[in-house]
Each structure stands twice: as structure tokens, then as C-alpha cells.
Amino acid sequence: MAIVHATDQTFEKEILEGVVLVDFWAAWCGPCKMIAPVLEEVDAEIGHDVKIVKVDVDENQVTAAQYEIMSIPSLLLFIDGEVKAKTAGFMPKELLIEFISDNK
């Protein structure tokens, strides 16, 4: 499955069904740039089990405020529209897959 870029207008629709990992990020954020290729790898490995959605906090401030995003990258794991887990900062692929598996 391809990584989806959501906006304030499309966010709710993207997280409604199944297991969804949301990456709150910004173009100027160094750790966000570091985790982007990791998310691509995770999508390639387990994208059939988890949908990955990216939200640019500068362009989508309503959604970022709604989920109280204070630092980026912030990763929220949703199951059927409900937040199940939250973490922040860079994470290597193995730990990110473990974070998803442990919380779904």
C-alpha cells in the first residue's frame, strides 16, 4: 500500500478503518527527514497490515492541534479511528515495527 498524505479535510476519512500509523511531520524537521525512508521500508514490509498516513503540521494545523502534537515527528497508531498508542522522535525500522505490533 502506498503512503497517503492527508490534510485537515481528508484526515478523518483516512483513519476510520483498520490499523493506521500517522506520522505528524514538517519539511524543516531533521528527525522527520530521517524517519521518512524508514516509513517507506515499513510500508514495503508490512503495508498490507498497516496503512501509513503522513500529516504536514505546518499545512494542517487543525489536525495537529486536535491530537495535541507538541513535538515532531510524532507517530500515532489508530485502530478503527481510535488512538491506541503514541510516540515521538526518530525510531529505527525494527523498533517501529515492534511499536505497531505491540499496540494493535
C-alpha positions, 0 to 999 in steps of 0.5 A: 500500500502506498503512503497517503498524505492527508490534510485537515479535510481528508484526515478523518476519512483516512483513519476510520478503518483498520490499523493506521500509523500517522506520522505528524511531520514538517519539511524543516524537521531533521528527525522527520527527514530521517524517519521518512525512508524508514516509513517507506521500508515499513510500508514495503514490509508490512503495508498490507497490515498497516496503512501509513498516513503522513500529516504536514503540521505546518499545512494542517494545523487543525489536525495537529492541534486536535491530537495535541502534537507538541513535538515532531515527528510524532507517530500515532497508531489508530485502530478503527479511528481510535488512538491506541498508542503514541510516540515521538522522535526518530525510531529505527525500522525494527523498533517501529515495527515492534511499536505497531505490533505491540499496540494493535 
